[in-house]
Amino acid sequence: MGRRLAQRTSPSICGAMARFASQLSASGPVVLLLGLPLLMGGAILAWIVQDQQPNSQALSKSLVDELLDQQSSHQSAAAGASAAAQELAVPPLGAQPALAIRVMLHHASGPVSIHHGERSETLNCRGGQLTGAPQPLGSGRWFQAVAGEPVGLNQQRYRGGVQVLCQGNKLLVVNHVPLEDYISSVVGAEMPSHWPAEALRAQAVAARSYAMAHLARPASQAWNLGATTRWQAYGGLGTESKSSRAAAADTQGLILSFEGGIVESLYAADRQLTVEAHGHLGASMSQQGARNLADKGYQFTQILSKYYPGASLARLQRS
């Protein structure tokens, strides 16, 4: 595939390592993860998420009732493609939380074109103020997608909402997108849609785990993670496909966990890249390797068990 996840400047968590996010800041969006070791019977996730509407400093409703399913999986022997293969048990599906993730799409000087319904606007940033519309726009603008009409940024289309902010003389564009829609796009960007369904499902779980780690530990006050392969590739509607949406739906809410924490599940195109990019960090999934295992009949639970030893599956749910 020729794509990789480069090393990140922030501390990473992978394989047999995960940590709780404990930083709480009153000045910005925070995700607070509280938990007990899952194998001891429970883990609690509490999210305090910044209101997604622009020009507002208020916090949206606290998702205190969100839980990781207490029935976190243990590794069990698989009776599938390989007698030696281990697989992760899948927790039952419950009521899903309404989570959104903030993806940084653009941060640079120069104009951007926003398409919203039948309207198109070219926005720029000068002296901390948005320009390009008939009336002053202040320091930010919000565009909300409606049914059948996503928001366009330049040549790409996005679900959810798009926030345009002025930071000095640079434009910051952030997509606030429902988590499962985000996963559908990431799977399509990171793996070809014709690859085996089990490989796509493994990719969906890895991508969701990585996203949740950055919900708990955002890269910035204004956004959780970026849209390039420095993070994980995301192209909005342009990288969604029927198979990528199915992979997200088939694994809805599933993440990798280790001792009550969320695993920041790293991955790269092939084994050589996983060693080069993440070898010093521990476990990392080879996407080509996942495909090869799926071709041999491995289930996504067996693929994940192979690449993230010691981890278990947990499911996000609302109590």
N, C-alpha and C positions, 0 to 999 in steps of 0.2 A: 504493500500500500504506500510505502514511502513516507509515512507520517509517523511522528513520534511525539511523546510528551517530554518536553525538555525539563531539565532540573528546575525546581522552583526555588525562589529565594527564601520563602518561608519554610519553617520546619515541616517535614512530611511524616506521614504515618502510613505504614503499610504492613501487609502480611500479619505477623504476630504482634503488631504494635497498633494501638489506638489510644486516644486520649480524650478526656472530657473537656469541653469548652467551658471555662469558668469566668471568662472576662465579662464584666457587665459595665456598660458605659451609658450614662444618661443622655449623652449628646448624639448618639447615632444608633443605627439599627443593630440589634444584638440578638444572637440566638444563644440561649443558655441551655446547656445540656446537663441535666441532673440524672444520676443513675446509680443503680446497684449492679453488681456483677450479674449478668443475665443467667448464668448457670446457678445462681443462688435464688432465682425465682422472680426477678422483676427488674425493669429498667424504666425510668420515667424521663420523657423528653418534655421540656417546657420551652416554648418559643415566645420571645417577645419581638415582634416584627414591626419595623417602621411602617407607618401608613404609606401606601403606595401612591396616593394622590400627591401631585406636586404642590409646592408652596404651603406645605403643612408640616409642622414639627410634631404633631400629635402622633401617638402610637396607636396602631390598630389593635383590635381585640387580642388579648393574650390567648395563645393556644395552649393553655395549661393542661387541658385534658388529653393532649396528644400522648400516645403511649407507643413504646416499642412493645410488640406482642410479647407477653411473658413466656410464651412457649417458644423461646429461642431454641434453635435446633442444636442437637448434638451430632457429631459425625457418626455415621452408621455405615455398615458394610453394604455395598451396592451389589445387586444381583442383575446387573445390566451387561454392558458391552464387555467389561473386563472384570474378572473375579477379584482382581487386586485393587480395582478402582474404588475409591471411597466417594460418598456423596453426602451432601448436606440436606437434612430434612427441611421441608418447606412448612413454615408456620401457616395456620389457617388464615383465610382472608377475612378481615373485619371492616368496620367503617373507616374509610380513608380520610385523612386530614386534608384540608384545603391549603396546601402549601404552594408558595410561589418562590421562585429564585430570581435574583437580579443579575443579569448578564451584561457586562460592559461590551458594547458593540463598536464604539468609536470614541477616541479621545485624542484629538488633534486640532490644530488650527485649520481654518478654511471652512467653506460652506458644506452643508449636507442638504439633501433633498428628502423631504418627508411627504409621503403620499397617504392620505387619509380619506377614504370614501372617494368622492369625485374631486376632492381638493388636492392640490400639490403646493407645497411651500418650500422655498429655499431659505434656510436659516444660517446665520453666521453669528459670531460672537465678537463684540468690541467693547472693551472697557468693562467687562463683567455683565453686559446686557445683550440679550438676543436681538438681532436685527433681521430684517427681511420681510416683515409683515406691515400692513397699513398702520397698525397701532403699536405702541411700545409693548414689549412682551415681558419685561422684567428679566429676571435671571434664569427662568425656567419655563418649560412648556410640557404639557402632558397630552399624549394621543392614545386613545383607547380603541382597541380593535372591537368590532361588533361582529355579529354572526355573518359569516361569509365575506367579511371585509377586513382582512388583516391590515396592519400598519406597514407601510413600505418605507424602507430606508435605502436611499439610492436604488440599487437594483434588487434588493432582497425584501422578503415579506416576513412579518413576524406576528405570532399570536400574542394575546395579552395586551399589555400597555407599553408604550415607549415614552421614556422621559428624556427630554433634552435640557441640559443644564449648561450654563456658562461658568467656566472656571478660569478666571483671568481672561486671556484671549483664545482659549481653547474651548471647543465644544465637547461635552461629555454626553454620550447617548447610551442609555441603559434600558434594556428590555426586561420588564417585569412579566415573567411567563410562568404559568402553572407548571409545577414540577414534572408531571407525567408528560406534558407536551414537550417540555425541554428534553426529557429522556428520549422521546421518539426521534427528535431531531439529531441528538448526539449519536444515537445508534446508527442512523443513516449516514452521518458524516464520518463516523469512525470505521464502519464496516460496509462492504458492498451489499446491496440488498439481496443479491442472489446467493449469498452464503447460507450455510445450513441454519435452520431456525434455532437449534440449540446453541450455536456460537453467538447468534444475535441476542439470545436470552441472557447468556453469560455476560455479554457486553452491556446489556441493559442494567443488570444488577451492579456491575462494576461502576458504570457511569453514575447510577443513582447514589451509590455509597460515596463516591468522590464528591458529588454535588452536595450531599448532606454534610460531609465534613466541612465544606466551605460555607454552608448555611450556618454551621456552628462557629466557624472561624472565618469571617468574611475578609476578603483581601483589602477592602476599603470600606469607609463609612457609607459610601453611596452604592457600592455593588459588591456582590459575593465573589464572582470569578469572571474571567474573560471568555471570549468566544473562539480563541485560536488554539492551536495544538500546544501552546505553552500551558494551557489548562486542559480542556478537552474540546475538540472541534464541535462547533454549533453553527448551523446555517439557517435557523428558522424553518419556515415551510419548505424552503428549497432543498433541504436534505431529509425531509420526511418521506417515507414510502409506506406502502401497505405492510410490508414485512417489518419495518422498524416500529411502526405503531403496534403491530401484533406482539412484538417482543416486549415492548413496554407494558402492554396490557396483560400479557401472560405472566409477568413478574411484578405486577403492580405492588408498590410499597416495599418490595424486598430490598434489604441492604445487607452488607457484610458487617459482622460485629465481632469484637474480641473483648471478652471480660467487661461487658457493659458499655464499651465505647464503640464509636463508628470507625470502621477501617477506611482510611483514605486509599482506596484500591487503585494503585498505579497500574498502567498497562502501556504497551507499545506495540508496534507493528509485528516485530518478530523477536526471536530470542536474543539475537545479537544486540538489538536496540534496547531490550529490557535490561540487559547487563550493562550496556554503556550508560544508559540514562538513570537507571534505578538500582544498579547492582549493590551500591553501598547502603541502600535503604532496606533491602530484604526482598520480600516476595513481590512479584510483578507479573502480570499476565501477558503472554505473547498472543496477540490477536491471530496471527497465522497458526500458532500452535493450537489455539482454541478451535479454529476451523478444522485442523487436521484431526483433532480428537472428536469433533462432532461428526466428521466423515466416517470415523471408526465406530460410531454409534453411541458415543458418550452423551449423557444428559447434561444440561447446563449445571446441575448441582454437582456432578462429578468433575466437570471442567473447573469450576470454582474451587472445589476441594483440592484439586491438584495444584493450582497456582497460588492459593492463599491458605496454606496449611495452618491448622489451629483455629481458623475463623469459623464462625457459625452464621446461619441466616437468621435475621430478625425481620419483622414486618412493621412498618409504620402504620399506626391506626389511631383512631379517635375512640376514647373510652365511652 
